[in-house]
Amino acid sequence: MTPISSNDVGSICGLVVCTRPERLDAVAECLSQMPGVEVHDRNPQGKLVVTVEERPGEKIMVNRISQISAAEGVLSSALVYTHQE
């Protein structure tokens, strides 16, 4: 069996991102423009369901989550799921 190097591992994580309801569309658009980020769902109260995908060999996950948390209009973000393959 060949050992898996860290360059062969891909990751995905799920976040719940909260924003003010009036900023929901702008924040969703901003996050959608970030590489590896996809907005899957939203509700009128200002919550977004977001995934971040890190392809094998990339090391972007922590930085991308930090960028999401710091994006204009984001009140909070919570990591709710993570998986590596």
RAQUI-V918992 format. One record per residue. RES is the residue in one letter. PSI is psi in radians with two decimals (NA if undefined). OMEGA is omega in whole degrees, -180 to 180 (none if undefined). D_LAST is the distance of its C-alpha to the last C-alpha in Angstrom with 2 decimals. Layout:
res=RES psi=PSI omega=OMEGA d_last=D_LAST
res=RES psi=PSI omega=OMEGA d_last=D_LAST
//
This chain:
res=M psi=2.29 omega=180 d_last=16.05
res=T psi=2.24 omega=178 d_last=14.75
res=P psi=2.56 omega=178 d_last=13.00
res=I psi=2.18 omega=177 d_last=9.80
res=S psi=2.87 omega=180 d_last=11.22
res=S psi=-0.35 omega=178 d_last=10.25
res=N psi=-0.25 omega=-179 d_last=11.06
res=D psi=0.02 omega=-175 d_last=8.30
res=V psi=2.23 omega=173 d_last=5.46
res=G psi=2.70 omega=-178 d_last=5.44
res=S psi=2.68 omega=172 d_last=6.40
res=I psi=2.51 omega=175 d_last=8.85
res=C psi=2.69 omega=178 d_last=11.81
res=G psi=2.42 omega=-180 d_last=14.99
res=L psi=2.62 omega=164 d_last=18.43
res=V psi=2.14 omega=-177 d_last=21.97
res=V psi=2.26 omega=-180 d_last=24.34
res=C psi=2.42 omega=179 d_last=28.07
res=T psi=2.96 omega=173 d_last=30.90
res=R psi=2.48 omega=-178 d_last=34.55
res=P psi=-0.66 omega=-179 d_last=35.18
res=E psi=-0.25 omega=179 d_last=37.30
res=R psi=0.00 omega=-173 d_last=34.49
res=L psi=-0.91 omega=-177 d_last=31.80
res=D psi=-0.72 omega=-180 d_last=32.02
res=A psi=-0.74 omega=179 d_last=32.30
res=V psi=-0.75 omega=179 d_last=29.28
res=A psi=-0.74 omega=179 d_last=27.18
res=E psi=-0.77 omega=178 d_last=28.37
res=C psi=-0.84 omega=-178 d_last=27.69
res=L psi=-0.65 omega=-180 d_last=24.08
res=S psi=-0.42 omega=180 d_last=23.54
res=Q psi=-0.22 omega=-180 d_last=24.77
res=M psi=2.29 omega=179 d_last=22.08
res=P psi=2.32 omega=178 d_last=19.49
res=G psi=-0.02 omega=-177 d_last=16.08
res=V psi=2.38 omega=176 d_last=17.88
res=E psi=2.31 omega=175 d_last=18.88
res=V psi=2.11 omega=-175 d_last=21.53
res=H psi=-0.57 omega=-177 d_last=21.24
res=D psi=2.83 omega=178 d_last=24.28
res=R psi=2.74 omega=174 d_last=27.26
res=N psi=2.79 omega=-175 d_last=30.29
res=P psi=-0.29 omega=179 d_last=33.81
res=Q psi=-0.09 omega=175 d_last=33.70
res=G psi=0.34 omega=180 d_last=31.41
res=K psi=2.43 omega=178 d_last=27.87
res=L psi=2.48 omega=172 d_last=24.91
res=V psi=2.12 omega=-171 d_last=21.47
res=V psi=2.49 omega=169 d_last=19.11
res=T psi=2.64 omega=174 d_last=15.46
res=V psi=2.21 omega=180 d_last=14.16
res=E psi=2.31 omega=177 d_last=11.43
res=E psi=2.02 omega=-179 d_last=10.48
res=R psi=2.75 omega=178 d_last=9.86
res=P psi=2.34 omega=180 d_last=8.88
res=G psi=-0.32 omega=178 d_last=11.99
res=E psi=2.70 omega=176 d_last=13.14
res=K psi=1.11 omega=-174 d_last=14.19
res=I psi=-0.23 omega=-167 d_last=15.57
res=M psi=-0.96 omega=-176 d_last=14.08
res=V psi=-0.74 omega=179 d_last=16.88
res=N psi=-0.71 omega=-179 d_last=19.52
res=R psi=-0.72 omega=177 d_last=18.77
res=I psi=-0.69 omega=177 d_last=18.97
res=S psi=-0.71 omega=177 d_last=22.18
res=Q psi=-0.71 omega=178 d_last=23.52
res=I psi=-0.83 omega=-179 d_last=23.06
res=S psi=-0.56 omega=-177 d_last=24.88
res=A psi=-0.07 omega=-178 d_last=27.59
res=A psi=2.52 omega=180 d_last=28.15
res=E psi=2.24 omega=179 d_last=31.72
res=G psi=-0.24 omega=179 d_last=32.30
res=V psi=2.19 omega=177 d_last=29.26
res=L psi=-0.70 omega=179 d_last=30.65
res=S psi=2.81 omega=172 d_last=27.49
res=S psi=2.56 omega=-179 d_last=23.75
res=A psi=2.23 omega=175 d_last=21.70
res=L psi=2.12 omega=-177 d_last=17.98
res=V psi=-0.20 omega=-177 d_last=17.44
res=Y psi=2.47 omega=173 d_last=13.73
res=T psi=2.54 omega=-179 d_last=10.47
res=H psi=2.45 omega=175 d_last=6.84
res=Q psi=2.49 omega=174 d_last=3.80
res=E psi=NA omega=none d_last=0.00
//
